[in-house]
Structures are given as C-alpha cells and as structure tokens.
C-alpha cells in the first residue's frame, strides 16, 4: 500500500459565485472564531511557521487558555462536529431524527442517474489515493480496510470493472436534508495559476504571506466536550487575547508580516481569489512553478464582495461571478482596495513541495485536500463532513454550469470548505488553469448526492445517532 505524503491539509474557502453572501454558518462567525477541523484534518505543526505552540512563553499560553475558558463559559457551545470514529450502529434504512443534518435512504443502483454510462475508471486514482489515509487512521481503518484491500485486484482502467467493484463492495444511500429535501446547491472551485517572483519588483508587488509568528491558535478540546475540534484565532495585546488583524489592517501594515512574504504576484484581484480557492501555482520568471497551499487564516469571517457590489447596485446577481468581479476591478482600479477590504478574512500560505516523479500524487497532479491527498480534477469535491464522511465515494447528480446538461458522475469527498455547510452542499473541483476557473466561477447548480458506503459496515455513529 502506498504511504501518503505527510503534508499540511488544505482547507479551502469557496467563492459563492453568484451567491449573495457566504453561507449562514459563515456569516455568523465572530472576529475571534471557532474554526472546525475534522479529526483527520487537524493541522500538523511540523514544518509550519511558529505559533503559540512553539514560540510563546508559558505565561502567554496560560493567558490564552484562560481567555478561551472564559469565552467557553459565556457562549452557548455549538453542536459537536461529528467524529469519524469507529462505527457502532447498523446501517440506517429509515430517516434519521430531524435534529441531524442529514437523512439516509438505501436505494438500488439503478436509482443513480447515469450510473451505467459514467466512465467510472476516471475516478479510480482518487479512490486509490484516498485508501492510504483512510486505512492508516485507526478510527477509519475498520470501515475501509476491506474495500481498499479488494481494490488491489481491480483493473482500474476498465469502467465496467470499477463499477462492478463498487456494486460488490458498497451500498448506495440517497442523502436527504433533515426536512426530507433531496436537492441542494453545488458550486465549483479550481486551482489558479498566477505569474510572480520570489523577489519584489515594480511588476510583482503583491505579497502572498506565510502565517505570522503572532497568530495564536487555541485548541478548545480540553475545555469542553462540545468544543472538540474547535479552535480560536487571535493575538496577544499586552495581557489580553484580542482578535487578529483584519484584512484591511494587514494590508496597511499593522501585522508583523514584513518578512513573511513567500512570493510576490502582479494582480491584487488574482491574489484575493487565490485566497478564496486556498491553493494555486505561481509561475516564476525562470519558467519554474511554485505551488502554494493554505497554511492558516486570520479568524475573521468571510464576506462576499460580490454581495457588496450587488447591494451597491454596481453588479446584478447574474454578474456577480468571479469573472464579473474581476471585470469590475479592471474598470475601477481606484475603488478596488476598499472593495477587497470589505472581506475581513485573510488567508496565509505555505510552499507545497512538488510530488515525486512517477508517484500517484504526480499522476493526479492536484492540490492537497483536507484528506491529505491530491485532488483529482472533475472527480473530487468538498463536502460537509457532518453529513458526508471525509474520503467517501459519492455519486453526484447535477448539471454543468449555466445549463441543464447533466453532470452525473462518481466523485470522492476528499476536501472541505468554510462555506460548504449542509447535507447536500458540495464544491466540485474543476482542476487547474483558466478553463477550470471559468467553469468554477459560473457554477451554482442544483444537485443530489448518493453516498456510497462499504457493505455491512455501519455508518459512522455521529451520522445515525
């Protein structure tokens, strides 16, 4: 079995394309906020810029913990993030209680639209890549060891063989929201390409920063069971923990990031959307390519600048796509900095090493998702792990952007996103480059999910209790 690379998971933020604003879950976040990470996606501090864990005096840690404890006692604890622990209950064949984010109904394979015509072999590299972290993790190993072992005998180039494998190893479940609806929203994201330089110049003057040393990340798991996998972000101001600097404050030099620039790019709008996508590539003057991925975030909630322009009457809802916002910025360069500052969220990056030549990672050649494996273009997506277990195969039934042409295919739920919240809420990964960006920027479609779960393996307890 191939061992996966030990790299920091990327948790992208999605652009809500034509959406008026970030999702309700995102819009409720406070300046010092809880940031959710599934257990398998907790950031590994190795190789990252120093934070509270390795650069702060013990008194600073005590102050941060005291602040977190006080805050935990003053707010109503949010619902616990469902663990992906070992299954303990039988497969669900009836609706779950209405308090849960999703319901699951067993269906026949012929209920999956287009299942027999989907070239399922295209998804096989993503499934095989996902097996390594799923079987390495003691919590998920019992569920995935059988199917992943059986996969080694499958000809992954044969569509019929791949379909037969899933039909023999998995049970399809229709996913419904708690109120019984079977349709949700599907958006798209991609890996952008920018031009840049490691040295600042008149042409390349917009920095992409690594995480600053004064950014505190406070894990609340030890304070309250309901705060498991929740984190606070902030900074020290004397003896107080306060919100970290906002985008506007970082841009005007308030944060100590002067020596943290990884690379400089030419276009502030492209840099802004790179933060929303969470990963990308920067072509350097010598022709080499630098890959960057999500490292951390300042803790402020995402605010859609598309909604700002709509509210001002400068764009219509139909125009407030990524492309429409870029065009507005080109027409209004003097107004652009103030518009970007309307979104207080700010993402910090890290340089991502290139995959080893000849490896499966190199074959897939995508950014690293939350599961810790590269994302395969048009065969992976981001989902809400409260309803779709990280790494699970999902049959997606939606339509192509701005059309009614069916987009029905097997995908792997190998990523998450700050605005991807809901039982039937997905972000479809279109891949790398300009054409992928055009597709992603226009995508906001109705869609349905069919969760494929290993036969005879109970669904995770958090999804059925």
MOTA-V452720 format. One record per backbone hydrogen bond with DSSP energy under -0.5 kcal/mol. NH is the residue of the N-H (numbers start at 1). CO is the residue of the C=O. If there is no record, write none. Layout:
nh->{NH:NH}
co->{CO:CO}
This chain:
nh->{7:11:12:12:13:19:26:27:28:29:33:35:36:37:41:42:45:48:52:54:55:56:60:61:62:63:64:65:66:67:68:69:70:71:72:73:74:74:75:77:81:89:100:103:105:107:111:112:113:115:117:118:118:120:122:123:124:127:128:129:130:131:132:132:133:134:135:136:137:140:141:142:143:144:145:148:149:150:151:152:152:153:154:156:158:159:162:163:164:165:166:167:168:169:170:171:173:174:175:176:177:178:180:184:185:186:187:188:188:189:191:192:192:194:196:197:201:205:205:206:207:208:209:210:215:216:216:218:219:220:223:224:227:228:230:232:233:234:235:237:239:240:242:242:247:250:251:252:253:254:257:260:262:263:264:265:266:268:271:272:273:274:275:276:277:278:280:281:282:283:283:284:284:287:290:291:292:293:294:295:296:298:308:309:310:311:312:313:314:315:320:320:321:322:325:326:327:328:329:330:331:332:335:336:337:339:340:341:342:342:343:344:345:348:349:350:352:353:359:363:364:365:369:371:372:375:378:379:380:381:382:383:385:387:388:389:391:392:393:394:395:396:396:397:398:398:400:403:407:409:409:411:412:413:414:414:415:418:420:421:425:426:427:428:429:430:430:433:437:438:439:440:441:442:442:443:443:444:445:447:448:450:451:452:453:453:455:457:458:463:464:464:465}
co->{5:9:10:416:276:16:23:23:24:26:31:231:34:229:38:39:43:45:215:51:51:52:57:57:58:59:60:61:62:63:64:65:66:67:68:69:70:71:71:75:228:459:97:176:174:172:108:109:111:112:114:114:115:118:119:120:121:123:124:125:126:127:128:129:129:130:131:132:133:137:137:138:140:140:141:144:145:146:147:148:149:150:151:154:155:157:158:159:160:161:162:163:164:165:166:453:451:105:449:103:181:101:177:447:424:445:426:440:443:428:431:190:279:281:283:264:204:203:265:265:205:263:207:260:212:214:234:232:217:230:220:220:224:225:227:218:33:216:242:240:237:237:235:240:344:246:247:248:250:249:255:257:208:208:197:206:195:266:267:268:269:270:271:272:273:274:292:192:290:194:281:282:288:284:282:352:280:350:278:348:348:346:304:305:306:307:308:310:309:309:316:317:319:441:321:322:323:324:325:326:327:328:332:332:333:335:336:337:338:339:340:342:301:296:209:293:291:351:356:359:360:361:373:414:369:367:429:376:376:412:427:415:383:384:384:387:413:389:452:411:450:394:409:448:396:407:405:400:398:396:407:394:379:392:381:412:381:12:417:419:422:185:382:187:380:189:428:191:433:434:435:436:437:438:439:439:440:442:186:184:397:395:173:393:171:451:169:454:456:460:460:461:461}
